[in-house]
Amino acid sequence: MPAQDIRHTDHRILVSAPAETLYRLVADVGGWPHLFTPTVHAERVDGDDRRERIRIWAFANGEVRTWTSLRELDPAARRVEFRQEVSQAPVASMTGSWAMNPAADGRTEVVLGHTFAAVGDGASDLDWIDRAVDRNSRSELDCLREIAERDPGLDELLLSFDDTVLVRGPRAEAYEFIRRCDLWPERLPHVARLELTEPEDGIQRMVMDTRAPDGTTHTTESVRVCLPDRIVYKQTVLPPIMAAHTGAWTFEETAEGVAATSHHTVVLRAEAVPALLGPDTTLEQARTAVRAALGANSRTTLEHARALVERGASTGPGR
């Protein structure tokens, strides 16, 4: 491939945090959706803490793209090297690295490098990749600095919880209730409006108006990835109290039925708590309030799914 068809970029930022802290955030790819704005979902497919295969769904120039990468992790050097194993056009190849280098003033310089080539020889495709890499790299480095320098820290702001309902009926029908979110306004009392678009198979973008118990409504926007065994999502327009909100709907077959579970991970905005919940509200009280609100909607959704699936099962053949 001619040299002009390959580009290399470096993006750098100085962060007032230890290199070890930043390395841990970068190494934990499962945490990227609630850490990095462009990442919708990321997971380890196989491997361990030194060598792993990961799959990522992320925004690239406003579009949701997916790829599989191999990563080499070196905690001693605080360095992560990656190579896309399965790319999505117009990317032909992509390699790069994260390096966390202690600076002389006590801060850490984070360097995110990329080397990439486009499918074919068109300059427009290479420019498209360049714009996506530049936008995402800047965003990821800014997010990394913000979360690493935030006070209180991520451990105090992070909230994860599950709600499970047992469905005595076909797993496929429980899954389909969640996938067909376009029908939620007529099926769920707390959903006032929902607009759904599917730019490609398995990728859903939704705008939803949700009714609160006091009768008010708030609007959120989300991207969902419909996988064969679960549906994962990330809210892209959030309530003011949240800095990030990701989640998943899972469906596990058990001896008693299908355990349908709603998973939530939230990063709170500490600075928004006094104005929204009262000046004396603690972070722990805010966590309780957010968990109660999200959990109530999730349990309502799962209970309506259970009722519909079980009603269909009870009137099926042979009943």
Beta strands, then each sheet from edge to edge (+ up, - down):
strand 1: 6-15
strand 2: 39-47
strand 3: 51-60
strand 4: 63-74
strand 5: 79-86
strand 6: 91-102
strand 7: 108-118
strand 8: 158-167
strand 9: 191-200
strand 10: 203-211
strand 11: 217-226
strand 12: 230-237
strand 13: 242-253
strand 14: 258-268
sheet 1: 1+ 7- 6+ 5- 4+ 3- 2+
sheet 2: 8+ 14- 13+ 12- 11+ 10- 9+
end
